[in-house]
């Protein structure tokens, strides 16, 4: 069975890679835009409709493409230049976000416009993440995968920190009641041609065979997918937490987003320096803290306490992400990485869809306490999978 070997992180060597420097800046810019878009639209929908169900539909619409796109996306990632795929996906998503902004500027924005834009950006994101995660293998020496993943996570979370805080702090200044009323009263009304070539089908089948033969890869992938799904679907209840329990409005949401990202940056940097023997025990512990912490979150009814909880969650999520991704990059051969990342994306999508449906209805019908309890149950599942991964790693 393949095993992951820990190497000392050499930041000088990592940043000496010209390709990785460009890659890091690109990730920061891309995630800044994605973070602004997602946080702004989420709060906009809640402010206009006062419905967590409608917020959950935004998450669902963004997630649905992940059920289909990665099947072909994984093959494309392993067959074509990953740099050009990433650039193309960002350009397409950017165009449709600008188009929606133009519609809003002209005063014709309706709820279905936001859902349509989210569907398109979600389609791009379904393939984008697998592309960039696989690209890390090409722009960094094998011995520095842990440090590179930590640096990427810092770039991602830094972009999201600034974007989330920017949206939260400036939303009330930029938004007007007229715009919200116009949205509330509005009515809701590719990648490939049909049929795949035999070569593409063979590549997909080969990828599934590989995953069946690698229980350690499956355990790490399942844990990472559950954690990713929890992060995204939690947005359904996070905006309601800021509004209904903390009574902090959009500004409070900005603080919560900033708290998460701050913890994630610290967690990513610390995870990169952990000795190999401590990584998996802390990986399991991080999942357990996420489970217990989400059970307690709705009872923390003051902003400073809630932000502190978000810092802890971001820290645990980052630590788990760095350990999982660096371990996978050390285990999985490069020619299987695209298909492995895409398989994880599909699982993440399935869990996100289920959780987004459930969180929207449970939070609105039963209450936020029940919604957060559901998230805690999800992270309990990731803890069980992480324990299995640690046993196999031994």
C-alpha positions as CSV (number, residue, x, y, z in Angstrom):
1,X,0.0,0.0,0.0
2,X,1.2,3.5,-0.8
3,X,2.2,5.7,2.1
4,X,2.7,9.4,2.5
5,X,6.1,10.7,3.6
6,X,6.5,14.0,5.4
7,X,9.3,16.3,4.3
8,X,10.7,19.4,5.9
9,X,9.0,22.5,4.5
10,X,11.4,24.8,2.7
11,X,9.6,28.1,2.0
12,X,12.6,29.4,0.1
13,X,12.4,26.5,-2.4
14,X,8.6,26.9,-2.7
15,X,8.7,30.6,-3.5
16,X,11.7,30.2,-5.8
17,X,9.3,28.4,-8.2
18,X,8.3,31.1,-10.7
19,X,5.3,29.1,-11.8
20,X,4.0,28.7,-8.2
21,X,4.3,32.4,-7.6
22,X,2.0,33.2,-10.5
23,X,-0.3,30.3,-9.4
24,X,-0.6,31.7,-5.9
25,X,-1.5,35.2,-7.1
26,X,-4.1,33.8,-9.5
27,X,-5.7,31.7,-6.7
28,X,-5.9,34.8,-4.5
29,X,-7.5,36.9,-7.1
30,X,-9.9,34.2,-8.2
31,X,-11.1,33.4,-4.7
32,X,-11.4,37.1,-3.8
33,X,-13.9,37.4,-6.7
34,X,-15.7,34.1,-5.8
35,X,-15.9,35.1,-2.1
36,X,-17.4,38.5,-2.9
37,X,-19.9,37.0,-5.2
38,X,-21.0,34.2,-3.0
39,X,-21.2,36.2,0.2
40,X,-22.9,39.2,-1.4
41,X,-25.6,37.1,-3.2
42,X,-26.3,35.0,-0.1
43,X,-26.9,38.1,2.0
44,X,-28.9,39.8,-0.7
45,X,-31.3,36.9,-1.1
46,X,-31.8,36.6,2.7
47,X,-32.3,40.4,3.1
48,X,-34.9,40.4,0.2
49,X,-36.8,37.3,1.0
50,X,-36.1,36.6,4.7
51,X,-36.0,32.9,3.8
52,X,-33.3,30.4,4.6
53,X,-34.9,28.1,2.1
54,X,-34.2,30.5,-0.8
55,X,-30.6,30.9,0.4
56,X,-30.3,27.1,0.4
57,X,-31.5,27.1,-3.2
58,X,-28.6,29.3,-4.1
59,X,-26.2,26.7,-2.6
60,X,-28.1,23.9,-4.3
61,X,-28.0,25.6,-7.7
62,X,-24.3,26.2,-7.3
63,X,-23.7,22.6,-6.3
64,X,-25.8,20.6,-8.9
65,X,-23.3,20.9,-11.7
66,X,-20.8,19.0,-9.5
67,X,-22.9,15.9,-10.0
68,X,-22.1,15.7,-13.7
69,X,-19.2,17.9,-14.8
70,X,-16.4,16.1,-12.9
71,X,-17.0,12.8,-14.7
72,X,-15.7,14.4,-17.9
73,X,-13.7,17.0,-16.1
74,X,-11.3,14.5,-14.5
75,X,-10.5,13.0,-17.9
76,X,-9.9,16.5,-19.4
77,X,-7.7,17.5,-16.5
78,X,-5.5,14.5,-17.0
79,X,-5.4,14.9,-20.8
80,X,-5.0,18.6,-21.4
81,X,-2.9,21.5,-20.1
82,X,-4.2,22.3,-16.7
83,X,-3.0,25.9,-16.9
84,X,-5.2,26.8,-19.9
85,X,-8.2,25.0,-18.4
86,X,-8.0,27.1,-15.2
87,X,-7.7,30.3,-17.2
88,X,-10.6,29.5,-19.4
89,X,-12.9,28.6,-16.5
90,X,-12.1,31.8,-14.7
91,X,-12.7,33.9,-17.8
92,X,-16.1,32.3,-18.4
93,X,-17.3,32.7,-14.8
94,X,-16.1,36.3,-14.7
95,X,-18.1,37.2,-17.9
96,X,-21.4,36.0,-16.5
97,X,-20.8,37.7,-13.1
98,X,-20.2,41.0,-15.0
99,X,-23.3,40.4,-17.0
100,X,-25.4,39.9,-13.9
101,X,-23.9,43.1,-12.4
102,X,-24.9,45.0,-15.5
103,X,-28.5,43.8,-15.2
104,X,-28.5,44.9,-11.6
105,X,-27.1,48.3,-12.5
106,X,-29.8,48.8,-15.1
107,X,-32.4,48.0,-12.3
108,X,-33.8,44.8,-13.8
109,X,-32.4,42.3,-11.4
110,X,-34.7,39.4,-10.4
111,X,-34.1,36.4,-8.2
112,X,-33.9,34.0,-11.2
113,X,-31.0,36.1,-12.6
114,X,-29.0,35.4,-9.5
115,X,-29.8,31.7,-9.6
116,X,-28.8,31.5,-13.3
117,X,-25.5,33.2,-12.6
118,X,-24.9,30.9,-9.7
119,X,-25.6,27.8,-11.9
120,X,-23.1,29.0,-14.5
121,X,-20.4,29.8,-11.9
122,X,-21.1,26.6,-10.1
123,X,-20.6,24.7,-13.4
124,X,-17.2,26.3,-13.8
125,X,-16.3,25.8,-10.1
126,X,-17.1,22.1,-10.4
127,X,-14.2,21.6,-12.7
128,X,-12.0,24.5,-11.5
129,X,-11.1,23.2,-8.1
130,X,-10.0,19.8,-9.4
131,X,-8.0,21.5,-12.0
132,X,-6.0,23.8,-9.7
133,X,-5.5,21.1,-7.0
134,X,-4.0,18.8,-9.7
135,X,-1.9,21.7,-11.1
136,X,0.0,22.1,-7.8
137,X,1.8,18.8,-8.6
138,X,3.2,20.4,-11.7
139,X,4.5,23.7,-10.2
140,X,6.2,22.5,-7.0
141,X,8.9,19.8,-6.1
142,X,7.5,16.6,-4.8
143,X,9.1,17.1,-1.4
144,X,7.3,20.4,-0.8
145,X,3.7,19.3,-1.4
146,X,2.7,20.1,2.2
147,X,4.1,23.6,2.2
148,X,2.6,24.3,-1.2
149,X,-0.8,23.2,-0.1
150,X,-0.5,25.4,3.0
151,X,0.5,28.3,0.8
152,X,-2.4,27.8,-1.6
153,X,-4.9,27.5,1.3
154,X,-3.5,30.8,2.8
155,X,-4.0,32.4,-0.6
156,X,-7.5,31.1,-0.9
157,X,-8.5,32.1,2.6
158,X,-6.8,35.5,2.4
159,X,-8.8,36.2,-0.7
160,X,-12.0,35.0,1.0
161,X,-11.2,36.9,4.2
162,X,-10.9,40.2,2.4
163,X,-13.9,39.5,0.1
164,X,-16.2,38.3,2.9
165,X,-15.3,41.3,5.1
166,X,-15.6,43.7,2.2
167,X,-19.1,42.5,1.5
168,X,-20.2,42.4,5.1
169,X,-18.9,45.9,6.0
170,X,-19.9,47.7,2.8
171,X,-23.2,45.9,1.9
172,X,-25.5,48.2,3.9
173,X,-23.8,51.2,2.3
174,X,-24.2,49.9,-1.2
175,X,-27.6,48.3,-1.0
176,X,-30.8,50.3,-1.1
177,X,-34.4,49.5,-0.1
178,X,-35.6,50.1,-3.6
179,X,-33.2,47.4,-5.0
180,X,-34.3,44.9,-2.4
181,X,-38.0,45.6,-3.1
182,X,-37.4,45.2,-6.8
183,X,-35.8,41.8,-6.2
184,X,-38.5,40.7,-3.8
185,X,-41.3,41.5,-6.2
186,X,-39.7,40.0,-9.2
187,X,-41.1,36.8,-10.6
188,X,-39.1,33.6,-10.6
189,X,-39.9,32.3,-13.7
190,X,-21.4,21.7,-22.6
191,X,-18.4,20.7,-22.0
192,X,-18.9,17.8,-24.4
193,X,-21.2,16.7,-27.3
194,X,-23.5,13.7,-26.7
195,X,-21.5,10.5,-26.5
196,X,-17.9,10.1,-25.2
197,X,-15.1,8.5,-27.2
198,X,-14.0,5.1,-26.2
199,X,-10.7,6.6,-25.1
200,X,-12.4,8.9,-22.6
201,X,-14.6,6.0,-21.4
202,X,-11.5,3.9,-20.8
203,X,-9.8,6.7,-18.8
204,X,-12.9,7.0,-16.6
205,X,-13.1,3.3,-16.0
206,X,-9.4,3.2,-15.2
207,X,-9.8,5.9,-12.6
208,X,-12.6,4.0,-10.9
209,X,-10.6,0.9,-10.8
210,X,-7.7,2.8,-9.2
211,X,-9.9,4.2,-6.5
212,X,-11.4,0.8,-5.7
213,X,-7.8,-0.5,-5.1
214,X,-6.8,2.3,-2.8
215,X,-8.7,2.3,0.6
216,X,-6.3,5.0,2.0
217,X,-7.1,7.3,-0.9
218,X,-10.8,6.7,-0.4
219,X,-10.7,7.4,3.3
220,X,-8.8,10.7,2.9
221,X,-11.0,11.7,0.0
222,X,-14.2,11.0,1.9
223,X,-13.1,12.9,4.9
224,X,-12.0,15.9,2.8
225,X,-15.2,15.8,0.8
226,X,-17.4,15.9,3.9
227,X,-15.4,18.8,5.3
228,X,-15.7,20.7,2.0
229,X,-19.4,20.0,1.8
230,X,-19.9,21.2,5.4
231,X,-18.1,24.5,4.7
232,X,-20.2,25.4,1.7
233,X,-23.6,24.2,3.0
234,X,-23.0,25.9,6.4
235,X,-23.5,29.2,4.6
236,X,-27.2,28.5,4.7
237,X,-27.3,28.8,8.5
238,X,-24.4,31.2,8.9
239,X,-26.3,34.1,7.4
240,X,-29.3,33.3,9.5
241,X,-27.1,33.1,12.6
242,X,-25.8,36.6,11.9
243,X,-29.3,37.9,11.3
244,X,-31.6,36.1,13.8
245,X,-29.4,35.1,16.8
246,X,-26.6,37.7,16.8
247,X,-28.7,40.5,15.4
248,X,-25.5,41.8,13.8
249,X,-26.7,42.3,10.2
250,X,-24.4,42.2,7.2
251,X,-21.6,43.7,9.3
252,X,-21.7,40.8,11.7
253,X,-21.6,38.4,8.7
254,X,-18.4,40.2,7.6
255,X,-16.8,39.6,11.0
256,X,-17.8,35.9,11.0
257,X,-16.3,35.5,7.5
258,X,-13.2,37.3,8.5
259,X,-12.9,35.1,11.7
260,X,-13.1,31.9,9.6
261,X,-10.5,33.0,7.1
262,X,-8.1,34.2,9.9
263,X,-8.3,30.8,11.6
264,X,-7.8,29.1,8.2
265,X,-4.7,31.1,7.5
266,X,-3.2,30.3,10.9
267,X,-4.2,26.6,10.5
268,X,-2.6,26.3,7.1
269,X,0.7,27.8,8.2
270,X,0.9,25.6,11.3
271,X,-0.1,22.5,9.5
272,X,2.8,23.0,7.1
273,X,5.2,22.8,10.0
274,X,3.8,19.7,11.7
275,X,6.0,16.6,12.0
276,X,4.7,13.6,10.1
277,X,3.8,11.6,13.2
278,X,1.5,14.3,14.6
279,X,-0.4,15.1,11.4
280,X,-3.0,12.3,11.4
281,X,-3.8,12.5,15.1
282,X,-4.4,16.2,14.7
283,X,-6.4,15.5,11.5
284,X,-8.8,13.3,13.5
285,X,-8.9,15.9,16.4
286,X,-9.8,18.7,13.9
287,X,-12.8,16.8,12.6
288,X,-14.0,16.0,16.2
289,X,-13.7,19.7,17.2
290,X,-15.7,20.7,14.1
291,X,-18.5,18.3,15.2
292,X,-18.6,19.4,18.8
293,X,-18.2,23.1,17.9
294,X,-21.1,23.2,15.5
295,X,-23.4,21.6,18.1
296,X,-22.5,24.5,20.5
297,X,-22.5,27.4,18.0
298,X,-26.2,28.4,18.1
299,X,-25.9,28.8,21.9
300,X,-23.1,31.4,21.5
301,X,-25.4,34.4,21.2
302,X,-22.8,37.2,21.2
303,X,-20.7,38.4,18.3
304,X,-17.2,38.0,19.8
305,X,-18.0,34.5,20.9
306,X,-19.4,33.5,17.5
307,X,-16.4,35.0,15.7
308,X,-14.1,33.0,18.0
309,X,-15.9,29.9,17.1
310,X,-15.5,30.7,13.4
311,X,-11.7,31.2,14.0
312,X,-11.5,27.7,15.5
313,X,-13.6,26.2,12.7
314,X,-11.4,27.8,10.0
315,X,-8.3,26.6,11.8
316,X,-9.5,23.0,12.0
317,X,-10.7,23.0,8.4
318,X,-7.4,24.3,7.1
319,X,-5.4,21.9,9.1
320,X,-7.5,19.0,7.8
321,X,-7.3,20.2,4.3
322,X,-3.5,20.6,4.2
323,X,-3.0,17.2,5.7
324,X,-5.5,15.5,3.4
325,X,-4.3,17.2,0.1
326,X,-0.6,16.8,0.8
327,X,-1.1,13.2,1.7
328,X,-3.1,12.5,-1.5
329,X,-0.4,14.3,-3.6
330,X,2.3,12.1,-2.1
331,X,0.2,8.9,-2.7
332,X,-1.6,9.4,-6.0
333,X,0.4,9.3,-9.3
334,X,0.2,12.5,-11.4
335,X,-1.7,10.8,-14.2
336,X,-4.5,9.8,-11.8
337,X,-4.7,13.1,-9.8
338,X,-7.3,14.8,-12.0
339,X,-9.7,11.8,-11.8
340,X,-9.1,11.4,-8.1
341,X,-9.8,15.1,-7.4
342,X,-12.9,14.9,-9.6
343,X,-14.2,11.9,-7.8
344,X,-13.8,13.8,-4.5
345,X,-15.7,16.7,-6.2
346,X,-18.6,14.5,-7.1
347,X,-18.9,13.1,-3.5
348,X,-18.6,16.7,-2.2
349,X,-21.4,17.7,-4.5
350,X,-23.7,14.9,-3.4
351,X,-23.2,15.7,0.3
352,X,-23.6,19.5,-0.4
353,X,-26.9,18.9,-2.2
354,X,-28.3,16.8,0.6
355,X,-27.1,19.1,3.3
356,X,-28.3,22.3,1.5
357,X,-31.8,20.9,1.1
358,X,-31.9,19.7,4.7
359,X,-30.4,22.8,6.3
360,X,-32.7,25.2,4.5
361,X,-35.8,23.3,5.6
362,X,-34.7,22.3,9.1
363,X,-33.4,25.8,9.9
364,X,-36.7,27.4,8.8
365,X,-39.1,24.8,10.0
366,X,-37.5,23.6,13.2
367,X,-34.9,26.2,14.1
368,X,-31.2,27.0,13.8
369,X,-30.3,24.8,16.7
370,X,-31.5,21.8,14.8
371,X,-29.7,23.0,11.7
372,X,-26.4,23.2,13.5
373,X,-27.0,19.8,15.1
374,X,-27.3,18.4,11.5
375,X,-24.0,20.0,10.6
376,X,-22.5,18.5,13.8
377,X,-23.7,15.0,12.7
378,X,-22.1,15.5,9.3
379,X,-18.7,16.3,10.9
380,X,-19.1,13.3,13.1
381,X,-19.1,11.2,9.9
382,X,-15.9,12.9,8.8
383,X,-14.3,12.1,12.2
384,X,-15.1,8.4,11.7
385,X,-13.6,8.5,8.2
386,X,-10.5,10.3,9.5
387,X,-10.0,7.6,12.1
388,X,-10.1,5.0,9.4
389,X,-7.6,7.0,7.3
390,X,-5.3,7.2,10.3
391,X,-5.5,3.4,10.8
392,X,-4.6,2.7,7.2
393,X,-1.8,5.3,7.2
394,X,-0.2,3.3,10.0
